[in-house]
Each structure stands twice: as C-alpha cells, then as structure tokens.
Amino acid sequence: MNSANRSIAKNTVLLYIRLLFIIFIAFFTQRIVLKALGVEDYGIYNVVGGLIVIIGIINAGMIQASQRFFAYEIGRNEESNLTAVFKTSLTIHAIISITILILAEIIGIWFLNTQMNISPDRMYAANFVYQASICSLLLSVLAVPFDALIVSKEDFNIYAYISILEYILKLAIAYFIYSQTTFDRLIIYSWLLFGVTLISKGFSVFSCKKKYKECVLKLNTNKDNIQKMLSFASFSFIGNIGFILRNQGVNIVINIFFGSAINAARGIAYQVSSQISSFAGNFQMAAAPQITKSYAHGDLQRMRSLIYKSSKYSFCLLFLVALPIAINPSPLLELWLDTPPLYSDKFLQLAIIVSLLDCMATPLGKGIDATGKIKIFQIGISIIMCLDIPLAALICKLGANCYNVMFISIMTSFFALIYRLIVLSKRIEIITISSYMKSVVIPCLITIVIDAALAYYISTVLSDSLFIYIVYISVVCILSIITIYFICLENSEKEKLNNICLLYTSDAADD
C-alpha cells in the first residue's frame, strides 16, 4: 500500500470514529429537540432553515472551487501558488458574505413574512430563527477557505475534533432548552446554535492559522487568480443551485401544500438519511483530495481506480447500513422519537433510495471537478435537479400524497448519475461507460436485488419487539456483507481484504 493509499485509509478511519460518535450524539439530540420544540416549531425551524440554505446558494460554487484549487496546487507542490489561492478565496468569500446579508435582509424577509405557511402566532419566532440562521450562514461562508484548506491538506483529525465538539455542544443545548420554560424555546434554540457555529468556525480559523503557513489573513486582488476561481465557482454555483433547490425548494412546496407538520416529517427523514449517508460520505471525503491530486500529477490510471472504487465502496458502506432501515424503518423511528411525525417512515424509505443513487454518483462529479472543465456538466446537472420543483408542485396540485414528491427526487438522482457518467467518459478517455457499468453498477445492482429480497422476507416473518428488530438488523447486515464480498469485490480486492484480516488476526493472537 503506497503512502497516498495509506493516507486515504488513515483518514477514513479517523472520519468513521468521528462518525460513530456523532451519530450516537445526533440521535439523542434530535429526540430531545423534537420533544422540546414540538412538531410545529420543529417544522418551522426546518422550513426557515431551508429558506436560508436557498439564500446561501450564492456561495455554493465557491466551496467546491476552494477545495478543488487548494488540492490541485498541493498536488503540484506549489506552495506559493497555494498561498495566493487562499488569499483569493478569502477575498471572494468576504464579498459573498456581504452580498448574502443584503439579499437575506431584503428578499428573504419579504418571502418569509408574506409567502410562507406559518401560523400567525409563531411568525415572530420564525423571524428570530431567520436572523439567527443568517448570522450562522455568514460565519460559515467566511470560514469556507479555512475548512477547505483543512480538507485539502487531509488533516482530518482537526476536522474530526471540531465536528465532535460541535455535536457535544448541540447536545448540551438540547438538554438546556428541554429543561427551561421561561423563554420561547424555538428562539433560544436558534440563537444558541448560532453560538455553536461561532465556536466551531473559530476553532477552524485558529487551527489553520496555527498550523499552515499558507493561511495568510490578507485579501488578494490578483485579477488572474480571482478570474480563474470565479470562473470555476460560477459554473459550480449553477450546478449547486439545482441540488439546493431540489432539497429546499421541495421543502417549501410541501409547506405551501401541506403545512409545517409535514415539513417536520420530511426533516426527520432527512436527519436519519443524512446520518446514514455519512457512512459513504466519510470515505468519499477522504478520497476526494486524492482524485484531484492524481489528476494534477497526470496519473489518470490511479484517478480512474479511485473514482471506481470510491463509487463502489461508498455505495456498499451506505447500503450495508441503510438496507434494514429502508425495509422496516418504523421501529427505529419509534425507538428514537416515541411518536414520530406522520409519514416519517415513508419519507425515510424514499430518502434512502435518493441517498444511494447520490453516493454512487458523487465520485464521478469529483472526477469532473478535478479536470476543471465543468461548464456543460454543471449547467446540465442544474437543469436535471431543478426539474424536481415544478414536477413536485405539479403532482401536489394533482392531489398526490405528500411523500410522493420523493419519487420525483429518485428520478432526478437517477438521471443525474447517468449524466455524470457520460460527461466524465468524455473528459477522461480511460473512463468508459461500459467499464463503469461492469466494475460498479452491475455488481451493486445484483447485490441490491438479492439482499433487498432477503431483508423483506425476514422482516415479514419476525415479530415486533426491540430485541427481534436488533436481531433483524444484525442478520440482514451479515447477509449483506457476505453478498458484497462475493459479488461486489474483485479477486484482487478480496485478496487485499483477506490479507488485512489475517494481519489483524495474527496480531490479536500474538497479544
């Protein structure tokens, strides 16, 4: 195993340690928050937060641009260029933060108070939540260059420590708002979360300034650097509009047609889905800088291998965890929330399918980003994703059930996967549609069919109890591991896995 692969493995382990800790805390936190706020206030928080995210799309392209340019310069070993790129990123984000503030306080305020379906007696609280969310967003925007530098440097221990601290503070906040009755809980909750953002982003800035000499807190007006980064960011921005509008725009569509209580159900589903998706996202986060660095080095064979393996491995990791929950989500939701909002189980099942498609597609997008040729790709992705909103509004207008909007999201995610594959195959000649289908899609598809059928059958014959549900999850996971091993892994991958297992077994025996 070379040093770059060891780096991926090490960072993946760090991120998964972080993940297990965060998932444990997050589920407790969410349970307490829902009880403290109630379904309506929780729905308000989600829909107002969604509005802020939509406003924040102006910065979406710069996040990808910063990570891509930082990783590219590191791959070329150009430290002086990296310093210049960092200062350029800092300059652009300062301008973006001012732009967001102006738009949020004019257009956002108007939309919140005139177009949103929120009870009049809770509108004042919604406005407080909105202002706290704006402040959190501005801090997050200004911290993007620092977070991107940490990721590009592959110092995921720093990233892990900051994330763990953030979730511990969120748990403490949840217990606090649950125990207090003096003030409006929704208002207090939103402003305390702003405090968490302030602390976590402060640590990011401090860590970068202390560790990296490239982190220079000066603005850069170099036109060439600004033009290159903005050119990349502008097209990334176009692509990210589609993704953000799909998630948050549909949230607003649901609010308009069904009210904030259904927003709560969808919010719960996406909370669970996002935590499950982290099992794939952490591996992809560790692999992404290496994909860009391999391209910068001109090592296209390694780039191809990383993309294929990242797609397949991340899918398998996500599928392993998601399958038993997707087949039978109700016991988990009831254990977690006692009385989950209506339709939470339906939303969760469909959200998991969306996550599986998106996780397989993400490494393809990272490969396209690495080339820097993203204009046509991002325009196409944005069009595909934006179709979600009018189609969701149409089926709601025609009388469809609230959770049926997720079928539209599944459709757009599927077409987005195909589109990414087509574009990447045109950018990198050694990446072909047929090889990707053979190496990634077909093995994963066979695994889905076999394991989903087995999981469904097992769920129908078992009785309802917590112990039986744990047994069900364990059995399905074991069956999935066996299927993944024999169907998804190539012989060389099986050999490497066997050697790792033998190494750990021998070490344990020696101890």
N, C-alpha and C positions, 0 to 999 in steps of 0.2 A: 504494500500500500504506500503510494507516494505521499509527500508532505501535504499537497493540496487536498487529497482524499482524506487524509488523517484530520486535516482542519475541518472538513465537512462533518466527519464522524464526531469529532470532539464538540463542535458547535451544536450539532444535532442533539447530543446527549445533554448538554447544558440547557438547551431550549426545552427538552422534554422534562427535565427535572423542574424547570420553571413552570411548565405547563401543568404537570400533575398538582403542584402546589396551588396554582392559580385556579384550576378547575374546582378543587376542593373548597377554596375560599369563595369563589364566584357563586357557586350553587347555594351556599349558606347565605351569602349577601343578598342574592336576588330574592330568596324566600322571605327574608326579613323585610326587605324593601317593599315587596308587594303587599305584605301584611300591614306594614306601617302606612303606606300611601293609599291602599285600596285600589280596586280595578280602574276606576275612573281617573284618579290622579296619576296612576302609573301610565295609563293610556295617553294622558295629556303630556306627560314628560317625554314619552316616546315620539309623539307626533310633532311636538315643538322641537325636540332634538333633531328629528328628521328634516324640519324646515331649515335649521342651522346647517346641517350637512349639505343641503342643496345650495345654500349661500356659499359654503366652503368649497364648492367645486371649482371656484376660480383658482384655487391653489393645488388642485388635484394633480395637474400635469407636472408641477414643479417638484413634487415628491419623487416621482419616477425619474425626472430629469436629474435631480441631485444625486440619487443613488447610482444612476447609470454613469454619469460623468465622473463621479468620485471613483467608482470601481474601475472604470476604463483607464483613468490616469494612474491608479495604483497598479493595474496590470501592466502598464507601460513603464513603471518605475520612474515616473516624472513627478517628483515631489514639489518642485517649484510651480509646475502647472496645477497641481492639486491645491496648493495654497491660493492661487489666483482664482480657481474654480470655486473654492469655498467662499471667498470674499464676494464673488459674483452672486452666488446662491444667497448669501446673507443680504445683499443689496436688494435683490429681486423680491425676497420674502418680506422685507421691510415695506416695500411699495405695495405688495399684495395685501398685507395686513391693514394698511390704511384704506385701500380700496374696499376690502370686505367690510370694514367698520362703517364706511359711508353707505354702502348698499344695504347693509343689515339694518341700519337705523332709519332708513327711508322706505325702501321697498318691503323689507321683511316685516317691519312694524305694521305697515298697512295691510299686508296679506294676513298676518296673524289676527288682527282685530276686525277684519271685515269678511274674510273668506273661510276661516277655519270653523269647524263644527264643534265648538266648545261651550259648555254651559255658561251662561252669563255670570253666575255667581262664582265661577272659577277663572274667569278671564283675567282678573287682576293677578292671580297666582301664576297664570300662564305667561304674563308679561314679565314677572320676576324671573321665572325659569328661562325665558328668552334672553334676558340681559345677562344672566349668569352663563348661559351657554355661549353667547357671543364672546365674553371675556375668556372662556376656556378655549374657544376656537382661535382667537387671536394669539394666545400663548402657544398653542400647538403649531400655528403657522410659523411663528418666529423661531420655534425650536426645530423645525424640519432640517435645516442644514446640519445641526448637531446630531440629531438622530440618524440622519443618512450617513454621516461620517462614521459613526459607531458601527453601523451595519456593513458599510463598505470595507472598513478595517477588520471586520469579522471578530470584533471584540464582544461576543455575545454574552460574556459574563457580566459586563456592565449593563447591557440590555436586560438581562435576567434579573439582576439585583433591583434595578429601577422598577421593573414590572411587578416584582413581588412586593416591594414597598408600597406601590400604588394600590394593589389589591388589599393589603393589610389595612391601609388607611380607609379604603372603601367599606370594609367590613366593620371597622370601628364606627364609621359614620352611620351605617345601617342600624347598629345597636343603639346609637345615640338618638336617632330620630324615632325609633320604635318606642323608646322609653320616655320621651318628652312629649308633653301635650300643651305646653304654654304657647308655642308659636305654630304657625302654619307649617306642617311637615314638608310639604312639597317645596315651599320657598327655601326653607332651611337646607333641605337635601340638595337642591340645585347649587346653592352658594357654597356649601361645604365641598361638593365635588369640584367646584372651581378652585378651591384651596388645594385639593389633591393634585389637580393639574399643575398648579403653580409650583408645588413642591417637586413633583416628578420631573417636570421640564427644567426646573432649576438644577436638579442633580445632573441631568443630561448636559447642560451647558457647563457646569462645574467640572464634570468628568472629562469632557472634550478639551476644555481649556488647560486642564492639568496634565493631560496625557499626550495630546497631539500638538506638535509644533506647527502643523498646517492650520490649526484653529486660530486664526487671527481676527480679532473683533474690529475689523475695519471694512468700510464699504469700498466697492470696486466699480469704477465707471468705465472699465475697458470695453469698448464697443464690440470687439470681436467675440470676447467671451460671453457677453450679455446676449449678443445676437445668436450664437450657437446654442446656448442653453434655452433661450426663449423660443427658438425655432423648434427644438425638440419638445419643450414643455407645452407649446401651443397645440401641437398635434396630440400629445398625451392628454392634454386638457380636453380636447374634443372627444377622445375615447372614454375618458373617465366620466364625462357628462352622462354618457349612456348608462354606465354602471350605477352611478349615484342616483340618477333619475329613476332607474328601474326599481331600486330598493326604496328610496324615499318618496318618489313620485307616486308609486303604487300605494305606499302608506297613506298619502294624502287622499288618493282616490277612495281607499277603504274608509277613511274618516268621513269624507263627504257623503258616501252612500250608506254607511253602516254605523258610524259614531265611534267615539273613543274607546268603548269597551272592546270592540273588535280589534282596535289598534293594540290593546293590551295583549290579546291572544296572539296576534302576529309578533308582537315584541317578545313575548315569552318564547315562542317557537324559534325566533332568530337568535335569542340568547343561548338556547340549548344548541342550536345548529352551529353557531359561531364557535362555541367551546369545543364541540366535536370536530369541527373543521380545523381547529388548531393542531390536531394530530397530524394533519397533512401540511398545514401552513408552516409549522416549525422546520420541517425538513426542507421545504421549498425556500424558506428564508435563508437557511444555511447554504443551500446550493446556488442561489441566485447570483451572489457576487462572483462565484467561480465560473458561471456561464459567461458573464461579461468579460472576466479576465482571460478566459480561454480564447474568446474571440479576439481580444486585444493582442494576445500573443500569436494569433494566427493558427492556433491548434483547433481546427474545425472538427477533427475526429473526436477529441475529448469533449468539445462543446456538444456534439451530437449525442454522445454517450450520456452526458449529464442531463440533457433535456429528456431523452427517452426514459432513463432510469428515474429521474425526478417525477415524471408523469406517472409512471407505473408504481413506484414505491409509495408516493404520496397518496395515490388512489387506494392502494392496498391498506395502508395505515388507516385512512379515513373509513374505508369500507368495513374493516375489521371491527371498529368501534360503533359505526353507525348502523350496521345491518340489524342487530337485535332490537335496537331502539326504534328504527324505522318500521319494522314489522309490528311491534307492540309497544307504543310509546306511553300509553295511559298509566301503567303502574309507576313509571319513573316520574311523570308529571304529578301524580297524586302523592307520591312519597315526598317529592320536593316541595310542593305548594299546597298540599292537603286538598284544596278545591281550585284547580286551575281554571282560568277563564274558558268560556265556551269556545269550542273549535280549536283549542290549542293543539290537540293531538293531530288533527287534520293538517293544520298549518305546518307542524313539525315534520310530519312524514314527507310532505311535498318539498319543504325547505331542504331536507337532507338530500333529496334527489338533485336539486339545484346545486348543492354544495359538491356532490360527487362529480358532476359534469364540470363545474368551475375549477375544481382542484386538478383534474386531468389536463385542463386547458391552460392553466396558469404558466407552467414552464415553457410552453410554446410561445406565449406572449413575452416572457423574459428573453427568449432567444431572439425574437424580432426586435425588442428594445436594444439588445446588445449590438445589433447591426447599425443602429442609428437611423435606418430607413423606415420610418413609421407613418408617413403621411397618409398613404392609401389605407393602410391597416387600421389606423385609429378612426378615420372617417367611417370606414365600413363597420367597425365594432360599435361605434356610437349609434349608427342608424339601426343596427340589429337590436341593441339594448333599448333604445328609445321607443321601439315598437311596443314594448311592454305596457306603456302608459295608456295610449289610446285603445289598445286591444283590451286591457283590463277594464277601462272605463266603459267600453262597448258591451262586454259581457255582463257587467254590473247593471248597466242600463237595460239590458235584455232580461234581467231577473235572475242571473246566476247567483249561486250561493257565494258567500264572502271568500271562502277558501279556494274557490275555483280560479281565482286570479293567479294562483301559484302554477297552474298548468301552463299559463302563458309564459311565466318565468322559465319553466322547464324547457319549453320550445325555444325561447331565445338563447338560453345557455347552450343547447344542443347545436344550433346553427352557428353560434359564436365559436364553439370548439372546431367545427368543420372549417370555418373561415380562417381561423388562426393557422390551422394545419396547411391549408392551401397557400396562404401568404408566406409562411416560413419555408415551405418547399421551394418557392420561387426565389427566396433570398439566399438560402444555403443549399447548394446542389446535392450534397451528400445526404440531406434530409429529404426523404421522399414519402409520399402518402402511403405507398404500399408497404414500405419498411416500418413506418409508424404503426400502421394497422396490424401488421404481423407481430411486432415486438410488444406493443402496448394494448391496443384496443381489443383485439380478438381474445387474448388470454384473460383480460379483465372482464369482458362480456361473458365468456364461458363461466367464469367464477361467480358472476352475479346471478346467472340463471340457476346454477346448481345450489349455491348457498341460500339464495332467497327462497327457493322451493323447500329446502330442508328446514329453514328457520320458520317459515309459515306453517309447515306441518307440525313442527314441535310446539309452536305457540297454541295450536288448536287442541292439542291433546293434554296439555298441562293445566292444572287447577290454578285459581287465582290466590296467591299468597306471596308475601315478600320473599320467603325462602325459595319457593318454586321459581319466582322471577329471577333471582340471583342464579339459580341452577340453569335456567333457560339461557340467560346471557352467557354464562360460562361455557355451556355445551355448544352454543352457536359460534362463539369465538374460537373454540378449539377446532370445530369443523372448518371454519373459515381459514384458520392458519394452515390446516392440512391441505385444503384446496388451493390456497395461494402458493404453497410450497411446490406442489406437484404440477400446477397448471401455469401460474404466472412467472415463476422463476425459470431462467435458462439454466442449462447444466453448469456453466461457469459460475453463475450466481449461487446455485445450490452448493457447489464445491467450496466457495468462499464462506458461505454461511456455516457449512459443516465444520470447516477449519476453525472458525471463530468459536463455535460451540465446543469443539474438542479442546481448544486452548483454555476456555473458561472452566471446563470440566476437570482438566488436568491440574489447573491452578487450585481449584477447590479441593481436589484430592490431596495435593501437597500440603495444603493448610491443615 
